[in-house]
Amino acid sequence: MIVEFGFGNGTQKVDIPDSNLQEILMSNPIEHERHGAAAVDYALDNPVGSAKLEELAKPGRKIAIITSDISRPLPSFDVIPSILDRLYAAGCSKSDIKVVFALGSHRHHTDEEKRKLVGDRVYSEVSCVDSEPDDCIHMGDTSRGTPVDITRSVAEADFRIGVGNIEFHYFAGYSGGAKALMPGVSTPRAIQANHTMMVDENACAGKLDGNPLRADIEESETFCHLDFIVNPILDEHKHIVFCVAGDVTKAHRAGCRYLDKMYRKPLKSRADIVIVAQGGAPKDANLYQTQKALDNSKYAVKDGGTIILIGACNEGLGSKIFEEWLTQAPTAESLITRVKENFQLGGHKAAAIAMVLQHARIRLVSEMDDDFVRSIFLDPAPSAQEAFDEAMERYGKDATVICMPFGGATLPMPPEA
């Protein structure tokens, strides 16, 4: 069988014998009842664990709507107009409403980027600002010692609304919910304290209960409460196909359950060879983005197996800190030691790659120079077919194969999970 994988603006094709192909992991077939703004409106009409937004919001209160920055796929322009309509219906004034872009430790936006994120209507009606990590209020410390430092525009608000899409997150379990606050509008110091827990074996994709990093995030929220959340779920093309709204925990969990129905893929067994791609451009423009597909694929491969990672990476690594960690590390193992001692955003993804390398070989099909790829502890391959043929020789004629054409979205669940 010939399986196609997105590769930049083209494809990589791999001819796999039917007898070896164990499974092709795609999203589960679901008939979504609503899409886009209609899904958002339905969620606002039917909140989970909460009264409606227009019943909770009160005139004269300062309102902060926390939404994702430009590095996230959330179409805020399809979400925030519906929120504003509800706030206006409650009698809230435009001058009391502020949209805050959750930067985490990312760069600030240009005015054009802010307008693009929320759309012309929102940008012209209410104040739209970036979170400011240098202007935060310390609101306490979690039981794990994480400082709860929240950007002033959110900390001083009377009513807070968290907006963010729900997807699998490789160490927080899922995005969405309280993540709007931590790391969304927190300081680098707070983010570092929280994210150092990524090395815990329970800090993994699709896991909430027993995940210390997620528990720390949600404890942070108790110091600076989100009064309401609006969390869409996106398909592989980044379009809204479902949405939840309401209580920060109850609504979030309902959204996670729907995401599981779409993308969680139970496996009968792990495979010797996993072929995975992020899905082509623009999602595989650099290794920083492509790493997400790699991290999901680790749940499908046997110990000692091979992951064939397909990503054009025509823009290279995609992050200066990520590049510095990878290119200056003496060994892959040293990256794991380094992230435990001094967590840095960007460096954490380098450590995540090293954690995969502890269990599997990674062959990278990309547009990057072969010698450079070797220098960052990966094995270059000229094509996915060549990498597959070589892996078949390595594991023999009975080798098992799993394909993940949209690896960043689908989450394999091995029998032991």
N, C-alpha and C positions, 0 to 999 in steps of 0.2 A: 504494500500500500504506500502511495506517495503522500506524505504529510507536508503541508506548507506552513512556514513560519515567517512572520513579518520581519523584515530586515531593512531598516531605514525606509526608503520609499519603494523598496522592492521586496523580494522574498528569498528565502532559502528553502529548497526542497530536499526532503530526505526520503529515500526509497527503503521502506522497512518491511521485511518479510512478515506476513500475517501471523505466522506461528510465533514470532517473537514479540509482537506488539500486544502489550498487556492492556493498555488503555490510553485514550486521548482525553485529557481533562479539559472540558469546556464548561461554561456556566450551565447550571441546571435549567431545563425548559420551564419557564414560569410565564403565565399570561398576566402581565401587569395591567391592573385596572385603570391606572391613571399615569400621566406623564407630566413632566415639567411643572409649571406653576399650578396646574390643576391638582397635582399630587400634594403640593404644599398647602393649598387652600383646604383640601380635604383633611389634612393632618391638623391644621389650625381649628377646623370645625369639630374635630374629634380628638382632643388632647388625651394623652395617657397619664393617668395619675394626677391630674391637675384640672383646675377650672380653665376656661378659655382665656386666652391672652387679654382680650378686651374687657374681661371681668376682673383680671388681676391688676392691670395697669391703672394708675390713677393720675388725673391731671395735676400738674405742678411738681411732679417728681422728675428728677434727673434720670434719664434712661440711657444705658449703654448697650448697644447691640454689637457683640463681639463676633467677627466673621474672619474667614480664612484669608491669608495673604496670597500673593501671586504664584507662590510655589505649589499651591494646592489646586486640585481640579474642581473645587466647588463653584458652580455657577451662581454666585451671590446675586447677580442681576435677575435671576428667576425666583429668588427666595425673599429678599428683603422688601420689595414692593408690597407683598402680601402682609408682611409684618407691620409695615408702616400704616397700611390701611386699617388694621386692627387697632393700632395705637391711636390713630386719629379718631376712630369710632368711639374710643374710650375717653376722648376729650383731651388727649395729650397734645402739647404744642410742639411744632417742628423745632423750635429753638431749644427745647429740653431734650432732644434726641440726638445722640451721637453714635455714629458707626465707627467702631474701633477695629482696625485690621490687626490681627494677631500675628505679630512678626516672629515670636519666639526669639531666636538669635539671628534671624535673617535680616537682610538689608532693608532700608526704607524704600518706599515706593515714590515714583514720580507722580505728579498730579494726573497725568494721562493714564497711568496704570490704575490709580484709584478709581477714576471715572470708568475705565474699562471693566473693572471688577464688579462694580455695583450698578452700572448703567447710568445713562444721562439723568433719568428722573430722580433717582435716589441722590446722586451726587449734587444735584441742584437744589434739592429740598432740605437736606439735613447736613450737619457737619460730618465730614469723613476724615478721620485722622489715623495715623499709625500709632501702635503701642510704643511706649518709650521706656526701654529697659534702664535708662539712666534717671528716670523720674518715677520711682515706684514707692509704694508704702509697704512697710513690713508689718504683716498682720498676724504673725506667730510662727511657730515651727511645728511640723508634723511629728508624730511619735517616732519616726525614723530619722528625724533630724533635718528634714528638708525645710529651708526657710520659705515661707509663703510671702513672696514679694510680688505685689500686683501693681501694674501700671496705674498711675493716679486717676486717669480718666475712667477706669473701671472700678477701682477701689472706692472712689468717692461717689459713685453713682448710687441712686436710691433703688434702682430696679435694673437687673441685669439679664440679658437674653443671650444665650450661647448658640451660635450658628456654625455648623460644620458637618461635612458628609461623613457617613460611617463606612469604613472599609477595614479590612484586616490590617493590623499594625504589628510589625515583626517583634516588638518587645512590649508594647502596651496592650496587646491583645486585639483591640479595635481602636480606631480613631473615633472622634465624636464625643458627646457628653462633656464631662468635666475637663477634657483636654483643651477646650477653648481657653480655660484659665491657666492650666499647667500642662504643657509649656507655653501655651498661646500668648499670654500677656505677662509672663514672668521674666525674671532676670536671668542672665547667664549663670550666676551663682546658684540659683534655685534649680534651674534646668540641669546643671551638672550634678547636683546632689541627687536629684531624682533619677537621672538617666544612668548613673553608675550601676544601678540595679539591673541593667540590661544583661549582665553576665549570669544572672540567676537562671537556672534551667526552667523555672516556672514563668519567666518573663518571655513569653513567646506568642506568636500569632494565634488568634482564636481562643485565647485563654483569659478569663476574667477571675474566676474563683481561684484563690491561691497565688495569684500573680502579684508579687510585692510591689512592683513598679506601678501597676494600675491602682492598687490599693492606696498607695502614697498619693497618686494624682487625685483620687476621689476624697481622700482625707483633706487635701489642700482646699478642695471646694467648700468644705465645712467652715473654713475661716472667711471665705468670700463667696457667699452663696449665689449660685445661678438660679434666678427665680423662674426661668422658663428656657427650654431649648427647642430648636428647630433643626432636625438632623435628616437631610435627604440621603438616599442611597442611589448610586449611579451605576449604569451599565458599563460595559467595556468601552463604549464610545463616549463616556462621561456625560450622559444624559440622565436626568432625574427620572427614575421609574418607581420610586416609593419615597415616602417621607413620614417621619414621626415628629410629634411635638408634645410638649408638656413637661412633666417632672424630669429633673436632670438624670436621675437613675432609672426610674421606671420606663420612661419613654426611650431612653438609650438602649435598655435591654431589649425592648420590643423591636427596635431597629436592628440590633445585632442578630436577633432570631430570624428576621427577614433576610438579612445578608447571608446567614448560614444556609438558608433555603436556596439562595441563588448560587453561592460559590463554594460552599464546603463540600469536599469530595472524599467520601470514605474509600479507603483502599483495602483490597483483600491482602495485599502484601506490597512491600517495597520492591523496587526494580534495580537491576544491575546498572542500567543506563537510563538517565533522564535527559530528555531534550527539551529545553525551555527557552522561551523568548518573552520579551515584554510586550510584543505586538506590533513592532515597527514604529516608524516616525509618528509623532514626535517623542514617543515614550522611551525610545532607546537611543536618544541623541547622545547620551554620555553614560559612563559606567555608574555614576552616582544614582541615576534613575533606574538603570538596568539591574542594579543590585537587589531591588525589591523582588524581581522575578526569581533571582538566584536564591534568595532567602526562603521563599515559599517552596522551591524545588527540593530543599534539603529534607523535607518531610516525606518525599517520595523515593529517595535513593537509599540503597542499602549501604551499610558501613563498608568502605572499601570500593564503592561503586564510582561511576563517572557521571558528572553533570556536564552536558554540552550546552553552554550558555550562548545564545544567539542575540547579539545586539550590535548595531552598526557603530555606536560610540564615535560618530564622525566629529563630535565636538570634544573628544578626549574623555577626561575623567569627570569634569563638571563641577569640581569644588577644589579650591586652593588648599584647604586644610586636609581634605581627603587625599589629594595628590601628595602633599607633604608627608603624611603618615605612611602612605604606601611606598613612596620612592625612597624614604630615608630609613625604613625599617630594616634591620639586619636579617630578620627572619619573620615569617608569618606569625609564629607563636609570640614574638615580642609585641605584636600589636594588641594581643589580648591582655598581656601584662600591663601595657601602657594605658589601656582604657580603664583598667581597674584602679590605677594609681592617679590618673589625670584625665578624666573624661573631657572630650571636646567634641562638639557637634561637627560632623564631617569626618573626624577621626573615628567616631563610633561606627560608621559604615565600613571603614577599613577593617576594624576589629571584627565586625560581623562576617566579612568575607573570610577572615582568618579562622573564625569559628566553624564555618562550613568546611574549610580545608582540613580541619581536624578529622573529618569523617569521610571525605570524598575528594576525588581528583576533579578539577575544573578545567575544561577545555573551552576557550573563548573564541568564538567566531565574530570578528569585528573588523573595522577598518583601521585599527591602530597598528603601529609597527610591531612586528613579532618580537624583536629584542626588548622593546619597552614592556610588552605584555609579560614576557618572562621575568622582567625585573620586578614586577608586582605580584609574583608568585603564582601566576596563571599560565596554562599551556596554550599557546596560540594554535589555531587551526585555519587552513585556507578556506574551508567550506564546512558546512554542517554535515554533508554527505561523507567527506573525508574523515571527519572526526568520528562519525558513526561507524564507518567501516573499520577504523582502527580499534574502536571500542569493542566491536564484535569479535575481532581477532583476539583481543585481550581476554574477554569473558567466555568465548566459545559459542558454538552454534545454538545452544539452548538459553542464551542470555535473554533476560526479560527487559522490556523497554516501555517506558511511560513518556508520553508527549504532553507538553504544556504550552500551547501556542499563545495563551494569554496568562503567563505565569504570575504576573503581579496581581491578578484578580482571583484566580482559583487557588484554594487552600487544600492540599492533600491531607487527609487524616489517616495515618497508618493504623494498623490494628491495635498497636499498643497505646495509642493516644487516648 
